[in-house]
Amino acid sequence: MSILIKNVSIVPLTENNKIIEKGYIIIENNMIKQIGEGSAPDDNYVEVIDGTNNIALPGFINTHTHAAMTLLRGYADDLPLMEWLETKIWPLEAKLTAEDIYWGTKLAIVEMIKSGTTTFTDMYFHMDKVAEAVKDSGIRAVLSRGMIGIGPESDTAIEQTRTLVKNWHNQANGRIKFALGPHAPYTCPPDYLKKITSLANELNVSINIHLAETKGEFEDIKKQYDKTPIALMEQIGLFNHHVIAAHCVHITEEDIDILKKYNVGVAHNPESNMKLASGIAPVSELLSKQIAVGLGTDGASSNNNLDMLEEMRSAALLHKVNTMNPTVIPAYQALEMATINGALVLGLDGEIGQLREGLKADIIMVEADKAHMIPRYDLIANLVYSAQGSDVNTVIIDGQVIMKDGNIVVFDEQEVLNKCKDVAERLMKEF
């Protein structure tokens, strides 16, 4: 199957930072076959997409979500993290069924696709249903079953994860990857995390974990183990595997050196960290050390949306005012965080994150002929500081057109919305 995108401005996010003002992209099966300037060579394309007044760029990579928490959007706001979790989120989550998780994940996928996200990282439960939602929708994902080491299901979580990896890792034409998902150091003691590292070695998969999210976590771990959360992970041996570390807000200079030493990928969640008042991660310092820092939205109950264009803008602005330096995280670097850096964080660089020949065809198109996108002195600045999620009109994932002219074409979006309204109504009656 071949698809031609013609007459389109192209932001490849490749090493030379070159922007093609008017060019074409040829997709063959699920791969980018050719990118060029001017008119495409004549051929018998199965589908031709006219990209006039559009910008093509790599799909956004959301490096940290709890997708089915869309079902809790707006339920518990304006609370500190632990109070939010213990009094609101965890009790309501206990009411969610496997079927609820499927539809809640599908709702997140609708929102992500419609705002240009083509890959997301997830940690939640009933992950077989999450994998089904990913398979059915055409999106790409790195999934992990949340694992708690201090409860009665700690060993069960390990066995279930082993089964999930066996059944789902590299399925759906490779769109689904599985990772191990120990929740955090404060819910997973060292002995349990050592089991996780052994399992990662056995299964040859990544580890996805929350690290150093709050000041309370940092202080409690330091008091209990006389080490920072990052240093404790090094001692345990967790970083001997590929690790996706979400948040990394409260970290020291020594911690940054550890992250660099082990090539740990950091998932930065600026809006969630702001909303929960968790703090501001030292992202400019991390980036200056060439540590891979991607962007994540976190769950929709602590954000409250999954819009990566908004997350880019928030990241750029937050760190400018935090450092009192307007040159920190310029627009192009923010865009890299949402694309190629995200691929690096997930260990998927060389597959996605850029538009170049031989990579997977995960491509989005953003409409540039709108009032808030004109004039166009700087295309990158317009994308990062002006564009909105609703400006995304075309999404291609793994060479398949998933959304065209703003409409999802591979599943029934309205069915998803209706199902999730029903779930929310039931939850409020039960709680």
TITOR-71003 format. One record per residue (C-alpha): chain; residue number from 0; x, y, z. Coordinates in pm, whole numbers, plus 50000, padded with zeros to 5 digits. Layout:
// residues N
   chaine   num       x       y       z
        A   NUM       X       Y       Z
...
***
This chain:
// residues 431
   chaine   num       x       y       z
        A     0   50000   50000   50000
        A     1   50138   50342   49908
        A     2   50028   50686   50028
        A     3   50144   51022   49892
        A     4   50127   51342   50096
        A     5   50188   51633   49857
        A     6   50217   52014   49868
        A     7   50301   52006   50239
        A     8   50547   52191   50462
        A     9   50765   51932   50638
        A    10   50937   51951   50978
        A    11   51145   51631   50982
        A    12   51313   51686   51325
        A    13   51634   51541   51181
        A    14   51989   51638   51266
        A    15   52024   51933   51027
        A    16   51699   52098   51151
        A    17   51603   52162   50788
        A    18   51242   52255   50713
        A    19   51099   52177   50370
        A    20   50864   52460   50280
        A    21   50683   52265   50007
        A    22   50745   51898   49954
        A    23   50610   51546   49960
        A    24   50620   51227   50165
        A    25   50576   50880   50018
        A    26   50465   50600   50251
        A    27   50505   50235   50152
        A    28   50325   49988   50378
        A    29   50412   50111   50730
        A    30   50738   50290   50644
        A    31   50847   50628   50514
        A    32   50984   50550   50169
        A    33   51081   50894   50043
        A    34   51076   51261   50147
        A    35   51157   51538   49903
        A    36   51112   51897   49797
        A    37   50883   52007   49517
        A    38   50659   51762   49333
        A    39   50655   51388   49396
        A    40   50750   51141   49123
        A    41   50458   51004   48922
        A    42   50332   50668   49046
        A    43   50011   50478   49112
        A    44   49945   50574   49474
        A    45   49660   50405   49658
        A    46   49582   50732   49837
        A    47   49687   51092   49777
        A    48   49656   51349   50056
        A    49   49683   51715   49961
        A    50   49881   51893   50231
        A    51   49830   52247   50106
        A    52   49837   52491   50403
        A    53   49943   52208   50633
        A    54   50256   52123   50828
        A    55   50368   51758   50844
        A    56   50577   51646   51139
        A    57   50640   51332   51346
        A    58   50353   51224   51567
        A    59   50381   51332   51928
        A    60   50509   51082   52184
        A    61   50343   51103   52527
        A    62   50600   50946   52759
        A    63   50380   50917   53070
        A    64   50008   50853   53105
        A    65   49751   50660   53301
        A    66   49514   50650   53005
        A    67   49194   50516   53159
        A    68   49205   50792   53420
        A    69   49007   50989   53162
        A    70   48716   50834   53353
        A    71   48822   51037   53659
        A    72   48870   51367   53474
        A    73   48740   51653   53690
        A    74   48644   51420   53976
        A    75   48913   51529   54225
        A    76   49093   51857   54176
        A    77   49293   52108   54377
        A    78   49431   51863   54633
        A    79   49785   51760   54741
        A    80   49911   51441   54575
        A    81   49880   51193   54861
        A    82   49543   51326   54978
        A    83   49428   51321   54617
        A    84   49537   50958   54578
        A    85   49430   50817   54913
        A    86   49094   50989   54966
        A    87   48970   51028   54610
        A    88   49150   50844   54332
        A    89   49230   50503   54479
        A    90   48880   50450   54628
        A    91   48711   50533   54296
        A    92   48960   50327   54096
        A    93   48861   50026   54306
        A    94   48517   50050   54140
        A    95   48653   50026   53785
        A    96   48594   49703   53594
        A    97   48807   49560   53315
        A    98   48547   49676   53064
        A    99   48556   50026   53213
        A   100   48933   50031   53161
        A   101   48889   49938   52795
        A   102   48651   50225   52728
        A   103   48842   50473   52943
        A   104   49159   50391   52750
        A   105   48971   50425   52422
        A   106   48852   50769   52534
        A   107   49214   50869   52602
        A   108   49312   50738   52261
        A   109   49041   50946   52093
        A   110   49171   51256   52268
        A   111   49534   51176   52192
        A   112   49478   51098   51824
        A   113   49274   51413   51774
        A   114   49554   51626   51919
        A   115   49837   51453   51732
        A   116   49972   51189   51970
        A   117   50070   50869   51789
        A   118   50254   50689   52073
        A   119   50186   50685   52446
        A   120   50332   50520   52755
        A   121   50087   50380   53006
        A   122   50089   50242   53358
        A   123   49760   50113   53497
        A   124   49574   49789   53566
        A   125   49367   49543   53359
        A   126   49641   49599   53102
        A   127   49514   49324   52874
        A   128   49212   49548   52811
        A   129   49441   49846   52754
        A   130   49634   49639   52499
        A   131   49306   49548   52328
        A   132   49214   49917   52305
        A   133   49555   49994   52151
        A   134   49522   49707   51905
        A   135   49168   49808   51803
        A   136   49246   50178   51759
        A   137   49567   50168   51555
        A   138   49775   50377   51797
        A   139   50124   50282   51920
        A   140   50197   50228   52291
        A   141   50441   50113   52557
        A   142   50230   49951   52828
        A   143   50305   49847   53186
        A   144   50093   49687   53453
        A   145   50126   49895   53770
        A   146   50303   49689   54037
        A   147   50277   49758   54411
        A   148   50530   49577   54629
        A   149   50371   49631   54970
        A   150   50026   49482   54915
        A   151   49875   49134   54895
        A   152   49898   49127   54514
        A   153   50272   49194   54485
        A   154   50360   48845   54361
        A   155   50044   48828   54151
        A   156   50153   49147   53974
        A   157   50481   48982   53876
        A   158   50310   48674   53734
        A   159   50048   48878   53552
        A   160   50320   49096   53402
        A   161   50508   48790   53281
        A   162   50189   48670   53109
        A   163   50119   49013   52958
        A   164   50467   49033   52810
        A   165   50431   48683   52668
        A   166   50091   48754   52514
        A   167   50126   49115   52399
        A   168   50486   49234   52361
        A   169   50553   49325   51995
        A   170   50195   49243   51892
        A   171   49979   49447   51650
        A   172   50259   49468   51393
        A   173   50497   49580   51668
        A   174   50279   49873   51777
        A   175   50244   49727   52128
        A   176   50545   49704   52358
        A   177   50531   49596   52721
        A   178   50748   49720   53005
        A   179   50758   49642   53376
        A   180   50570   49896   53589
        A   181   50686   49919   53952
        A   182   50485   50213   54079
        A   183   50744   50404   54284
        A   184   51009   50357   54553
        A   185   50759   50438   54828
        A   186   50526   50156   54718
        A   187   50796   49911   54604
        A   188   51062   49831   54868
        A   189   51417   49741   54759
        A   190   51367   49364   54783
        A   191   51066   49391   54552
        A   192   51252   49615   54308
        A   193   51531   49356   54296
        A   194   51269   49103   54182
        A   195   51166   49356   53915
        A   196   51523   49390   53790
        A   197   51552   49010   53768
        A   198   51227   48994   53574
        A   199   51343   49271   53337
        A   200   51656   49069   53270
        A   201   51452   48752   53213
        A   202   51204   48916   52975
        A   203   51442   49169   52816
        A   204   51200   49460   52851
        A   205   51217   49815   52987
        A   206   51115   49941   53331
        A   207   50865   50226   53374
        A   208   50861   50389   53719
        A   209   50765   50710   53901
        A   210   51077   50862   54061
        A   211   51132   51160   54291
        A   212   50793   51313   54213
        A   213   50735   51496   54543
        A   214   50939   51653   54819
        A   215   50771   51417   55066
        A   216   50887   51113   54869
        A   217   51241   51249   54850
        A   218   51257   51315   55224
        A   219   51095   50986   55327
        A   220   51327   50774   55111
        A   221   51629   50971   55232
        A   222   51526   50918   55595
        A   223   51454   50547   55550
        A   224   51751   50447   55331
        A   225   51994   50739   55370
        A   226   51987   50778   54992
        A   227   51791   50982   54743
        A   228   51533   50788   54537
        A   229   51767   50803   54235
        A   230   52072   50685   54432
        A   231   51863   50404   54584
        A   232   51765   50284   54236
        A   233   52132   50279   54137
        A   234   52221   50074   54446
        A   235   51942   49824   54374
        A   236   52060   49783   54015
        A   237   51739   49909   53853
        A   238   51935   50132   53614
        A   239   52125   49837   53471
        A   240   51816   49803   53250
        A   241   51653   50058   53021
        A   242   51442   50276   53253
        A   243   51168   50530   53181
        A   244   51168   50754   53489
        A   245   50857   50969   53527
        A   246   50881   51310   53693
        A   247   51233   51336   53849
        A   248   51131   51662   54014
        A   249   51328   51650   54340
        A   250   51678   51547   54241
        A   251   52033   51653   54326
        A   252   52336   51724   54108
        A   253   52462   51378   54202
        A   254   52127   51231   54090
        A   255   52162   51403   53754
        A   256   52505   51246   53711
        A   257   52354   50904   53788
        A   258   52077   50953   53531
        A   259   52340   51049   53274
        A   260   52567   50756   53363
        A   261   52294   50500   53300
        A   262   52118   50676   53008
        A   263   51792   50688   53201
        A   264   51506   50843   53002
        A   265   51311   51111   53189
        A   266   50939   51170   53131
        A   267   50873   51534   53222
        A   268   50513   51618   53318
        A   269   50502   51997   53362
        A   270   50124   52050   53382
        A   271   50058   51762   53623
        A   272   50351   51872   53840
        A   273   50213   52226   53846
        A   274   49856   52121   53919
        A   275   49954   51891   54207
        A   276   50216   52143   54325
        A   277   50479   51871   54313
        A   278   50749   52114   54207
        A   279   50953   52196   53897
        A   280   51192   51940   53755
        A   281   51540   52077   53671
        A   282   51487   52014   53300
        A   283   51733   52271   53169
        A   284   52008   52104   53375
        A   285   51906   51760   53252
        A   286   51908   51874   52891
        A   287   52244   52046   52933
        A   288   52387   51706   53031
        A   289   52240   51549   52714
        A   290   51996   51339   52917
        A   291   51694   51230   52712
        A   292   51393   51425   52842
        A   293   51054   51367   52683
        A   294   50713   51510   52765
        A   295   50419   51341   52932
        A   296   50074   51458   53025
        A   297   50025   51216   53315
        A   298   49664   51104   53364
        A   299   49365   51318   53271
        A   300   49267   51339   53638
        A   301   49577   51544   53718
        A   302   49618   51754   53404
        A   303   49317   51748   53292
        A   304   49377   51684   52923
        A   305   49615   51483   52706
        A   306   49708   51758   52459
        A   307   50081   51742   52381
        A   308   50080   52076   52198
        A   309   49965   52236   52521
        A   310   50225   52038   52717
        A   311   50503   52165   52487
        A   312   50402   52525   52541
        A   313   50374   52477   52917
        A   314   50718   52317   52934
        A   315   50882   52599   52741
        A   316   50714   52873   52944
        A   317   50752   52708   53286
        A   318   51128   52670   53261
        A   319   51177   53018   53122
        A   320   51013   53176   53425
        A   321   51166   52925   53668
        A   322   51519   53009   53552
        A   323   51435   53375   53473
        A   324   51596   53308   53136
        A   325   51385   53350   52819
        A   326   51635   53151   52612
        A   327   51581   52827   52808
        A   328   51397   52555   52612
        A   329   51352   52740   52283
        A   330   51067   52633   52057
        A   331   51265   52380   51854
        A   332   51392   52207   52167
        A   333   51037   52186   52306
        A   334   50928   52024   51981
        A   335   51216   51778   52007
        A   336   51102   51687   52358
        A   337   50760   51594   52220
        A   338   50900   51386   51934
        A   339   51256   51254   51893
        A   340   51338   51292   52265
        A   341   51025   51095   52346
        A   342   51145   50817   52119
        A   343   51482   50820   52297
        A   344   51313   50802   52638
        A   345   51112   50498   52530
        A   346   51403   50328   52356
        A   347   51224   50361   52021
        A   348   51469   50595   51848
        A   349   51552   50452   51509
        A   350   51184   50356   51469
        A   351   50983   50672   51535
        A   352   51023   51035   51642
        A   353   51151   51180   51313
        A   354   51041   51200   50952
        A   355   51311   51028   50753
        A   356   51332   50745   50508
        A   357   51334   50402   50669
        A   358   51144   50498   50985
        A   359   50789   50400   51075
        A   360   50527   50622   50913
        A   361   50388   50795   51223
        A   362   50298   51134   51076
        A   363   50062   51414   51172
        A   364   49947   51717   50978
        A   365   49867   52049   51146
        A   366   49652   52307   50968
        A   367   49846   52632   50932
        A   368   49581   52846   50761
        A   369   49411   52963   51081
        A   370   49397   53307   51242
        A   371   49621   53210   51536
        A   372   49881   53058   51299
        A   373   49916   53367   51074
        A   374   50151   53532   50990
        A   375   50420   53265   50963
        A   376   50750   53433   51034
        A   377   50867   53124   51223
        A   378   50693   52794   51157
        A   379   50842   52625   51468
        A   380   50741   52911   51697
        A   381   50388   52893   51559
        A   382   50371   52519   51629
        A   383   50495   52545   51987
        A   384   50350   52876   52103
        A   385   50037   52920   51888
        A   386   49902   52586   51766
        A   387   49618   52405   51940
        A   388   49534   52037   51954
        A   389   49229   52097   51737
        A   390   49456   52218   51455
        A   391   49566   51857   51392
        A   392   49359   51730   51099
        A   393   49538   51417   50977
        A   394   49704   51135   51171
        A   395   49887   50841   51017
        A   396   50022   50566   51244
        A   397   50227   50272   51119
        A   398   50136   50372   50765
        A   399   49760   50363   50830
        A   400   49541   50673   50806
        A   401   49378   50689   51149
        A   402   49228   51039   51125
        A   403   49142   51236   50812
        A   404   48997   51588   50797
        A   405   48963   51580   51176
        A   406   48756   51260   51178
        A   407   48877   50927   51318
        A   408   48819   50669   51046
        A   409   48915   50337   51208
        A   410   48658   50319   51490
        A   411   48339   50487   51609
        A   412   48434   50788   51818
        A   413   48078   50860   51931
        A   414   48038   50507   52066
        A   415   48341   50567   52288
        A   416   48201   50895   52421
        A   417   47864   50737   52497
        A   418   48014   50435   52674
        A   419   48230   50657   52895
        A   420   47938   50878   52990
        A   421   47756   50562   53102
        A   422   48055   50446   53306
        A   423   48083   50782   53484
        A   424   47713   50782   53564
        A   425   47740   50433   53715
        A   426   48048   50523   53920
        A   427   47875   50821   54078
        A   428   47580   50603   54177
        A   429   47806   50339   54332
        A   430   48040   50572   54517
***
